[in-house]
Amino acid sequence: AIQAVQDGATDVVVLEKMPITGGNTTRSTGGLNACATKYQEAEGIEDSVDLFVEDTMKGGKELNNKELVTVMAENSAAAVGMFGGASVKRIHRPTDTSAVGPMLVKALNNKMAELNIPVLLETTAKQILVNDEGAVCGVVAADKDGRIYLAEWKGAKKSQRILVLNEDCTLAGSITC
């Protein structure tokens, strides 16, 4: 959601099925793997996107999507800048040695708030809508009280609001994004 807004998308909404954001990330105590960072450079550690991709593919028994792994590796150093079993020292942790998960969630929540990205808590996506070409064009979701939401868009122009539907799919209201 953050990247979409930074790339110019409008009317972005996050659906979160839990009562708080973060999911299992809030429990993560490890660090953030990243390559070719200024911290590695300062310690004389030689690392590269290619080596990070190679290690990740090997660790995933070559089952990972190599294109996605490459995107992750290429953007990993920037992620360390945003957020504060490899062949080289690659894991990055907060300087106060606190768990990385809660720190990541806090940073992401702060960025979503800064960018005015609404988060609908306790709202579960029930169906992803696709058009005839197979491109995603909307989502049907339900909140903890059973209210049903429909967000759909045509092409690059997304809806300005999320429709709130009754159980019989009649319009109950809307949320303006």
Kinemage of the C-alpha trace (Angstrom):
@kinemage 1
@onewidth
@group {chain A} dominant
@subgroup {mainchain}
@vectorlist {calphas} color= white
{ca ala a 1} P 0.000 0.000 0.000
{ca ile a 2} L 2.806 2.378 0.896
{ca gln a 3} L 4.680 1.712 -2.331
{ca ala a 4} L 1.489 2.055 -4.377
{ca val a 5} L 0.790 5.492 -2.885
{ca gln a 6} L 4.422 6.554 -3.324
{ca asp a 7} L 4.141 5.489 -6.974
{ca gly a 8} L 1.085 7.717 -7.442
{ca ala a 9} L -1.849 5.414 -6.702
{ca thr a 10} L -4.836 6.996 -5.032
{ca asp a 11} L -7.676 5.565 -2.959
{ca val a 12} L -5.526 2.808 -1.461
{ca val a 13} L -7.064 0.912 1.468
{ca val a 14} L -5.546 -1.831 3.635
{ca leu a 15} L -7.730 -4.690 4.847
{ca glu a 16} L -6.482 -6.299 8.065
{ca lys a 17} L -8.269 -9.366 9.408
{ca met a 18} L -6.814 -8.972 12.902
{ca pro a 19} L -7.746 -6.303 15.499
{ca ile a 20} L -4.242 -4.796 15.107
{ca thr a 21} L -1.855 -4.534 12.196
{ca gly a 22} L 1.294 -6.598 11.889
{ca gly a 23} L 0.231 -10.227 12.139
{ca asn a 24} L 3.119 -12.595 12.831
{ca thr a 25} L 5.608 -9.830 12.058
{ca thr a 26} L 4.952 -8.396 15.527
{ca arg a 27} L 6.421 -11.620 16.937
{ca ser a 28} L 9.522 -11.584 14.750
{ca thr a 29} L 12.703 -11.277 16.772
{ca gly a 30} L 15.213 -11.769 13.976
{ca gly a 31} L 16.736 -9.075 11.866
{ca leu a 32} L 16.171 -7.853 8.350
{ca asn a 33} L 18.283 -9.464 5.646
{ca ala a 34} L 19.705 -6.905 3.247
{ca cys a 35} L 22.710 -6.729 0.947
{ca ala a 36} L 25.217 -4.120 -0.118
{ca thr a 37} L 24.297 -1.768 2.724
{ca lys a 38} L 26.374 1.044 4.189
{ca tyr a 39} L 26.613 -0.971 7.420
{ca gln a 40} L 28.167 -3.924 5.600
{ca glu a 41} L 30.506 -1.580 3.754
{ca ala a 42} L 31.634 -0.006 7.045
{ca glu a 43} L 32.520 -3.482 8.372
{ca gly a 44} L 34.299 -4.484 5.159
{ca ile a 45} L 31.702 -7.127 4.295
{ca glu a 46} L 31.535 -7.898 0.594
{ca asp a 47} L 27.990 -8.667 -0.483
{ca ser a 48} L 25.927 -8.190 -3.608
{ca val a 49} L 22.459 -8.559 -5.018
{ca asp a 50} L 23.629 -11.601 -6.985
{ca leu a 51} L 25.009 -13.322 -3.874
{ca phe a 52} L 21.857 -12.520 -1.877
{ca val a 53} L 19.695 -13.967 -4.661
{ca glu a 54} L 21.914 -17.062 -4.879
{ca asp a 55} L 21.728 -17.646 -1.088
{ca thr a 56} L 17.960 -17.104 -1.012
{ca met a 57} L 17.346 -19.457 -3.925
{ca lys a 58} L 19.566 -22.097 -2.321
{ca gly a 59} L 17.814 -21.668 1.048
{ca gly a 60} L 14.456 -22.055 -0.694
{ca lys a 61} L 15.633 -25.210 -2.496
{ca glu a 62} L 15.356 -23.342 -5.826
{ca leu a 63} L 11.553 -23.210 -5.444
{ca asn a 64} L 11.386 -19.421 -4.943
{ca asn a 65} L 10.296 -17.118 -7.738
{ca lys a 66} L 13.729 -15.841 -8.804
{ca glu a 67} L 12.323 -12.647 -10.316
{ca leu a 68} L 10.634 -11.721 -7.019
{ca val a 69} L 13.711 -12.698 -5.004
{ca thr a 70} L 15.789 -10.415 -7.224
{ca val a 71} L 13.398 -7.490 -6.687
{ca met a 72} L 13.592 -8.105 -2.925
{ca ala a 73} L 17.390 -8.222 -2.991
{ca glu a 74} L 17.674 -5.127 -5.191
{ca asn a 75} L 15.517 -3.142 -2.761
{ca ser a 76} L 16.836 -4.596 0.492
{ca ala a 77} L 19.413 -1.880 1.247
{ca ala a 78} L 16.734 0.804 0.878
{ca ala a 79} L 14.481 -1.140 3.258
{ca val a 80} L 17.193 -1.036 5.934
{ca gly a 81} L 17.369 2.742 5.478
{ca met a 82} L 13.597 3.012 5.883
{ca phe a 83} L 13.404 0.723 8.905
{ca gly a 84} L 16.451 1.716 10.701
{ca gly a 85} P 21.854 -18.543 7.201
{ca ala a 86} L 23.748 -16.485 4.611
{ca ser a 87} L 27.266 -16.775 3.291
{ca val a 88} L 28.105 -13.257 4.576
{ca lys a 89} L 26.877 -11.143 7.491
{ca arg a 90} L 23.642 -9.796 6.087
{ca ile a 91} L 21.114 -9.539 8.905
{ca his a 92} L 20.381 -6.024 10.182
{ca arg a 93} L 18.829 -5.245 13.559
{ca pro a 94} L 17.726 -2.069 15.332
{ca thr a 95} L 20.678 -0.364 17.012
{ca asp a 96} L 19.069 -0.822 20.444
{ca thr a 97} L 18.980 -4.608 19.759
{ca ser a 98} L 15.188 -4.718 20.137
{ca ala a 99} L 13.169 -7.222 18.113
{ca val a 100} L 12.882 -6.193 14.493
{ca gly a 101} L 9.242 -7.246 13.968
{ca pro a 102} L 7.512 -4.711 16.202
{ca met a 103} L 9.897 -2.004 14.931
{ca leu a 104} L 8.959 -2.826 11.316
{ca val a 105} L 5.235 -2.790 12.099
{ca lys a 106} L 5.557 0.562 13.903
{ca ala a 107} L 7.507 2.079 10.997
{ca leu a 108} L 4.974 0.803 8.456
{ca asn a 109} L 1.998 2.000 10.533
{ca asn a 110} L 3.597 5.442 10.907
{ca lys a 111} L 4.198 5.641 7.155
{ca met a 112} L 0.599 4.594 6.378
{ca ala a 113} L -0.663 7.272 8.784
{ca glu a 114} L 1.630 9.874 7.191
{ca leu a 115} L 0.296 8.946 3.736
{ca asn a 116} L -3.339 8.856 4.975
{ca ile a 117} L -3.803 5.212 3.998
{ca pro a 118} L -6.936 3.892 5.737
{ca val a 119} L -6.674 0.531 7.485
{ca leu a 120} L -9.884 -1.432 8.019
{ca leu a 121} L -9.192 -3.646 11.047
{ca glu a 122} L -10.969 -6.958 11.598
{ca thr a 123} L -11.933 -6.952 7.932
{ca thr a 124} L -11.290 -10.100 5.921
{ca ala a 125} L -11.042 -10.298 2.147
{ca lys a 126} L -13.579 -12.905 1.033
{ca gln a 127} L -13.156 -12.728 -2.721
{ca ile a 128} L -10.691 -11.131 -5.105
{ca leu a 129} L -12.511 -9.910 -8.206
{ca val a 130} L -10.858 -10.270 -11.608
{ca asn a 131} L -11.879 -8.998 -15.017
{ca asp a 132} L -12.064 -10.962 -18.266
{ca glu a 133} L -8.304 -10.489 -18.791
{ca gly a 134} L -7.540 -11.928 -15.340
{ca ala a 135} L -6.456 -8.600 -13.829
{ca val a 136} L -7.598 -7.818 -10.301
{ca cys a 137} L -10.432 -5.297 -10.393
{ca gly a 138} L -11.815 -5.385 -6.872
{ca val a 139} L -12.347 -7.134 -3.586
{ca val a 140} L -15.289 -8.272 -1.477
{ca ala a 141} L -14.614 -8.167 2.263
{ca ala a 142} L -16.497 -8.575 5.529
{ca asp a 143} L -15.855 -7.029 8.934
{ca lys a 144} L -16.282 -8.671 12.352
{ca asp a 145} L -19.916 -7.541 12.513
{ca gly a 146} L -20.726 -9.177 9.193
{ca arg a 147} L -20.912 -5.953 7.182
{ca ile a 148} L -19.914 -6.645 3.607
{ca tyr a 149} L -17.679 -4.263 1.666
{ca leu a 150} L -17.160 -4.061 -2.079
{ca ala a 151} L -14.278 -2.113 -3.568
{ca glu a 152} L -13.926 -2.285 -7.303
{ca trp a 153} L -12.281 -0.260 -10.007
{ca lys a 154} L -12.048 -0.023 -13.736
{ca gly a 155} L -8.575 0.078 -15.247
{ca ala a 156} L -6.172 2.413 -13.476
{ca lys a 157} L -8.969 4.564 -12.028
{ca lys a 158} L -9.980 3.147 -8.675
{ca ser a 159} L -13.268 3.841 -6.933
{ca gln a 160} L -13.443 6.931 -4.740
{ca arg a 161} L -15.320 5.000 -2.095
{ca ile a 162} L -15.914 1.573 -0.684
{ca leu a 163} L -19.522 0.445 -0.800
{ca val a 164} L -20.950 -1.058 2.371
{ca leu a 165} L -23.531 -3.696 1.515
{ca asn a 166} L -26.297 -5.373 3.479
{ca glu a 167} L -26.460 -9.180 3.546
{ca asp a 168} L -28.866 -9.061 0.599
{ca cys a 169} L -26.299 -6.919 -1.276
{ca thr a 170} L -28.371 -3.719 -1.081
{ca leu a 171} L -26.413 -0.557 -0.408
{ca ala a 172} L -26.084 0.247 3.305
{ca gly a 173} L -23.651 3.169 2.927
{ca ser a 174} L -20.133 3.948 1.831
{ca ile a 175} L -16.709 4.861 3.108
{ca thr a 176} L -15.005 7.715 1.276
{ca cys a 177} L -11.307 7.125 0.759
